[in-house]
Amino acid sequence: MEIINNIFRKIKNDNSVWGNYTLELTLDALLEIYLAGGDAKYKKYVESVMLKRKIKPEDNIPYESQPFGHLNYNLYLAANDARIASAFIEESKKYFKEVPRSKDGLVLHEHKKNKPPKVLIDSFQDYAARMARTGKLTGDISFFNECAEQFRLHRNLLRSNETGLWHQGRGWENNPESISPGAWSRGQGWILKGLIDSLDVLPEGSNEFLELKKYLDELIEALLKVQDKNGMWHVLPDLNHEQSAPETSGTALICRAFFKAYHNNWTTDENVLISAEKAFKAIGKLVDEAGTVRKACVGPGPLNNNFRKKYFGSKFEECEAHGKFAVLYACAAKGFNN
C-alpha cells in the first residue's frame, strides 16, 4: 500500500534508534505489517534498529520502557526465536509481581511526573494483553485469568452506562477516586487494541475469550453510533460532531479493531466491515506523500475538566507522533489480500 511506503520512508529518514513509546509502537506496527503478509523489509528494518541498540534476542526488554506496548512479542513472532519468547516471559512474570494495584484490585500506571500511581486505560490494556500472550506462550491459564479480571475491573469502573464508551482513568485533580470526564478517541482505540491483542491468543470458547468478546461487542456497538458520515471518529466521541474535530489516531486504532474483529469472525455484522472500510478510506486521505499523518491529537495530559475544554473544536498539529503507528496498525489489519 502506498500509505505504508510513504510512512516507512519518513521513518527511515528520521532514522531514530531511541525514543519514547510512540517509536516502540511504530516499530511494533511495522512487524505487524510483515506478519500480515507485508514485505520483509519492515522486519529487517526493526531488526536493524535492535542491532543498533545492541539488544540481543536473549535480552530482557524492561516492561517499564514499554508502557503502552511490548515490541518484543511481535519480534518473537517475526523471528520465531525461542530466546525472545523466554526473555518476554520472564519480564512478564516480573511485571505481574511488581505492578502496583489499587485497593479494589486494578493495576495502576506509575509515572515519575504523576504520583501516586493512577488507573489509566492506556497502560492497563497493554498489561492485560501481555498477560494473555504470556499465557499463550507458557500454557499457564492463570495469566488468562489475570487478563480477563483486569478487563472486568476496569470495565465496571470506567465504562459509561449511558454511551457505552470508556473513561480514560481514575485519580486526577488530587482526588484518588476522581474518574476522568467524558471519553476520548484514542482512549477507545487503546481499549480495543488490548481486547483484540488478547482475543488473538485466548483459547476460543474459553470463559475468558467469551467475556472479552462481550466487551468487544458492546464497544463496537457504541462506536458504530458515533462515527461521522466521512468515516472518522471525533476526538470527544461522546459529544456532537460539531463540538470537537475528527481525529486520526483514534480512528485508525478503531479501524484496526473492526477489521480484525470481522476477519477473525468475532463478529459477522457486515456493518462493522463497512465502517472499517469507510474509516480506512478517510485516514488514507490524511497521509501525504511525505508520510505526514495529519489530524492526530496530542495526549490529553492530566485528565481533569480542562481535558474536555482542550479539545472543543480543536485543530491538531501536523506530524503528531501518535498518528504513524496507529495508521500502520490499521494497514496491517486491512491486510494485503482483500
C-alpha positions in Angstrom: 0.0 0.0 0.0 1.2 3.5 -0.8 0.3 4.7 2.7 2.7 2.3 4.3 5.5 3.1 1.8 5.1 6.9 2.5 5.2 6.5 6.3 8.0 4.0 6.1 10.1 6.4 4.0 9.6 9.0 6.7 10.5 6.7 9.5 13.8 5.7 7.7 14.6 9.4 7.0 14.1 10.2 10.7 16.5 7.2 11.5 15.5 7.2 15.1 17.0 4.4 17.3 15.8 5.5 20.7 12.6 7.3 21.5 9.5 7.2 23.7 6.7 4.7 23.5 5.4 6.1 20.1 8.6 4.8 18.4 8.2 1.4 20.1 4.7 1.2 18.8 5.7 2.3 15.3 8.3 -0.5 15.2 5.7 -2.9 16.5 3.3 -1.9 13.8 5.9 -2.5 11.1 6.3 -6.0 12.4 2.5 -6.5 12.4 2.5 -5.4 8.7 5.2 -8.0 8.0 3.3 -10.7 9.9 0.2 -9.8 7.9 1.9 -10.6 4.6 3.8 -7.4 4.0 7.4 -7.0 2.7 10.3 -8.5 4.7 12.0 -5.1 4.6 9.8 -4.0 7.5 11.1 -6.8 9.7 14.7 -6.2 8.6 14.4 -2.6 9.5 13.2 -3.3 13.0 15.9 -5.9 13.5 18.5 -3.2 12.3 17.2 -0.9 15.0 17.5 -3.5 17.7 21.1 -4.2 16.4 22.0 -0.5 16.7 20.5 -0.6 20.3 22.8 -3.6 21.0 19.8 -5.6 22.2 20.2 -9.3 21.6 17.4 -11.8 21.3 18.0 -13.2 24.8 18.0 -9.8 26.4 15.1 -8.8 28.6 13.4 -5.6 27.5 12.3 -3.9 30.7 8.5 -3.5 30.9 9.0 0.0 32.3 10.5 1.0 28.9 7.3 -0.1 27.1 4.4 1.5 29.0 1.7 1.0 26.3 3.0 -1.8 24.1 5.5 -4.6 24.1 7.6 -4.8 20.9 9.4 -8.0 21.9 6.3 -10.2 21.4 6.0 -9.4 17.7 9.7 -9.6 17.5 9.3 -13.2 18.7 6.6 -13.9 16.1 8.6 -12.4 13.3 11.9 -14.1 14.1 10.4 -17.4 15.6 13.3 -17.2 18.1 12.7 -19.0 21.4 15.2 -16.8 23.2 13.0 -13.8 22.6 10.0 -15.7 24.0 11.9 -16.8 27.1 13.0 -13.2 27.8 9.5 -11.9 27.3 8.0 -14.5 29.7 10.5 -13.6 32.4 9.8 -9.9 32.1 6.0 -10.6 32.2 6.3 -12.6 35.4 8.3 -9.7 36.9 5.7 -7.2 35.8 2.9 -9.3 37.3 4.7 -9.3 40.7 5.8 -5.7 40.7 2.8 -3.8 39.2 1.1 -1.5 41.8 -2.5 -2.2 42.4 -5.4 -0.2 43.8 -7.3 -1.4 46.9 -10.0 -2.7 44.6 -7.5 -4.7 42.5 -6.9 -2.6 39.4 -3.4 -2.4 38.1 -2.0 1.1 38.2 0.2 3.2 35.9 3.2 4.7 37.7 5.0 7.7 36.3 7.6 9.9 37.9 5.7 13.0 36.9 2.3 11.8 38.1 2.4 10.3 41.5 0.8 8.5 43.2 0.1 5.8 40.6 -3.3 6.1 38.8 -5.8 3.9 36.9 -5.1 4.5 33.2 -6.5 2.6 30.3 -3.5 3.3 28.0 -1.2 1.1 30.2 -3.8 -1.3 31.6 -4.8 -2.6 28.1 -1.1 -3.4 27.4 -0.6 -5.2 30.7 -3.8 -7.3 30.2 -2.8 -8.2 26.6 0.7 -9.0 27.8 -0.7 -11.4 30.4 -2.8 -13.1 27.7 0.2 -13.5 25.4 2.3 -14.9 28.3 -0.5 -17.4 29.0 -0.3 -18.5 25.3 3.5 -18.9 25.5 3.5 -20.8 28.8 0.2 -22.7 28.8 -0.4 -21.2 32.3 -4.1 -20.3 32.4 -3.6 -18.1 35.5 -2.3 -15.4 33.0 -5.5 -15.7 31.1 -7.5 -15.2 34.3 -5.4 -12.1 35.1 -6.1 -10.6 31.7 -9.9 -11.2 32.0 -10.0 -9.9 35.6 -8.3 -6.7 34.8 -10.7 -6.0 31.8 -13.6 -6.8 34.1 -12.5 -4.5 36.9 -11.7 -1.6 34.5 -14.9 -2.0 32.5 -17.0 -1.9 35.7 -15.2 1.2 36.8 -14.7 3.2 33.6 -17.4 2.2 31.1 -20.3 4.7 30.8 -23.7 3.1 31.1 -25.1 6.0 29.1 -22.9 5.9 26.0 -21.1 2.6 26.2 -17.7 4.4 25.8 -14.9 4.2 28.3 -13.5 7.0 30.5 -9.7 7.4 30.5 -8.9 6.6 34.1 -9.2 7.5 37.8 -7.1 9.5 40.2 -6.9 13.1 38.9 -7.5 16.5 40.4 -5.8 15.4 43.7 -8.6 13.0 44.3 -7.7 9.3 44.1 -11.4 8.5 43.5 -11.9 11.0 40.7 -12.8 9.5 37.3 -11.8 11.4 34.2 -14.7 13.1 32.5 -16.2 12.1 29.2 -14.5 9.9 26.5 -11.5 10.3 24.2 -11.0 8.9 20.7 -7.6 7.3 21.2 -8.7 6.0 24.5 -11.4 3.9 22.8 -8.6 2.7 20.4 -6.4 1.7 23.3 -9.1 -0.4 24.9 -9.8 -2.1 21.5 -6.1 -2.7 21.0 -5.9 -4.6 24.3 -9.1 -6.6 23.6 -8.0 -7.5 20.1 -4.5 -8.5 21.1 -5.9 -10.6 24.0 -8.6 -12.3 21.9 -5.9 -13.3 19.3 -4.3 -15.6 21.9 -7.1 -16.6 24.3 -8.4 -20.2 23.8 -11.5 -19.7 21.7 -14.6 -20.7 23.6 -12.9 -20.3 27.0 -14.7 -18.3 29.6 -12.0 -15.6 29.3 -12.4 -15.4 25.5 -16.2 -15.2 25.7 -16.0 -12.5 28.4 -13.7 -10.3 26.4 -15.7 -10.9 23.2 -18.7 -9.5 25.0 -16.8 -6.4 25.9 -15.6 -6.0 22.3 -19.2 -6.4 21.0 -20.6 -3.7 23.3 -17.8 -1.2 22.5 -18.2 -1.8 18.8 -21.9 -1.2 19.1 -21.3 2.1 20.9 -18.7 3.3 18.4 -20.8 2.5 15.3 -23.3 5.0 16.6 -20.8 7.9 16.8 -18.8 7.5 13.5 -19.3 10.5 11.3 -20.5 10.4 7.7 -17.0 10.6 6.3 -15.8 7.6 8.3 -14.0 9.4 11.1 -14.4 9.4 14.9 -14.0 12.7 16.7 -11.6 13.4 19.5 -14.5 13.6 22.0 -16.7 10.9 20.7 -19.4 11.2 23.3 -20.3 14.7 22.1 -22.0 16.0 18.9 -19.6 16.0 16.0 -19.7 19.8 15.8 -18.2 20.1 19.3 -14.8 18.5 18.5 -12.7 17.7 15.5 -12.3 14.4 13.7 -9.1 12.7 14.9 -6.8 10.3 13.1 -5.1 8.1 15.7 -8.3 7.0 17.4 -10.0 6.4 14.1 -7.1 4.3 12.9 -7.0 2.2 16.1 -10.7 1.7 15.9 -10.4 0.8 12.2 -7.8 -1.8 13.1 -10.0 -3.4 15.6 -13.0 -3.5 13.4 -11.1 -5.2 10.5 -9.6 -7.8 12.9 -12.9 -8.5 14.6 -14.6 -9.1 11.2 -11.8 -11.1 9.5 -11.4 -13.3 12.6 -15.1 -14.0 12.7 -15.5 -12.5 16.1 -18.4 -10.5 14.6 -20.4 -11.3 11.5 -22.1 -7.9 11.3 -21.4 -6.5 7.8 -21.8 -3.0 9.2 -18.5 -3.5 11.1 -16.7 -4.2 7.9 -18.4 -1.3 6.1 -17.5 1.0 9.0 -13.8 -0.1 8.9 -13.6 0.4 5.1 -15.0 3.9 5.4 -12.6 4.7 8.2 -9.6 3.4 6.2 -10.6 5.5 3.2 -10.9 8.6 5.4 -7.5 8.2 7.1 -5.8 7.4 3.8 -6.7 11.0 2.7 -4.8 12.3 5.8 -1.4 10.8 4.9 0.5 12.8 2.4 3.3 11.7 0.0 6.0 12.7 2.6 4.4 10.3 5.1 3.0 13.0 7.3 -0.1 11.9 9.2 -2.5 14.8 9.7 -5.2 15.4 12.4 -3.8 13.2 15.1 -4.2 14.7 18.6 -1.6 15.0 21.3 -2.1 13.3 24.6 -4.6 14.9 26.9 -2.3 15.3 29.9 -3.9 15.4 33.3 -7.5 14.2 32.7 -9.3 16.9 34.7 -12.2 19.1 33.4 -9.8 21.1 31.3 -9.2 17.9 29.3 -12.6 18.3 27.5 -12.2 22.0 27.1 -8.8 21.5 25.4 -10.4 19.6 22.6 -13.5 21.6 21.9 -13.3 22.5 18.2 -9.6 21.6 18.2 -7.4 21.6 15.1 -4.4 19.3 15.5 -0.7 19.8 14.7 0.9 18.1 11.7 3.3 15.2 12.4 1.9 14.2 15.8 3.8 11.0 16.7 0.7 9.0 17.7 -0.5 9.1 14.1 2.1 7.0 12.4 1.8 3.8 14.5 -2.0 4.0 14.6 -2.3 4.2 10.8 0.3 1.4 10.3 -1.7 -0.8 12.6 -4.8 -0.1 10.5 -2.9 -1.0 7.3 -1.8 -4.3 8.8 -5.3 -5.2 9.9 -6.8 -4.4 6.5 -4.3 -6.9 5.0 -2.9 -7.4 1.6 -5.4 -9.9 0.1 -8.7 -8.1 0.5 
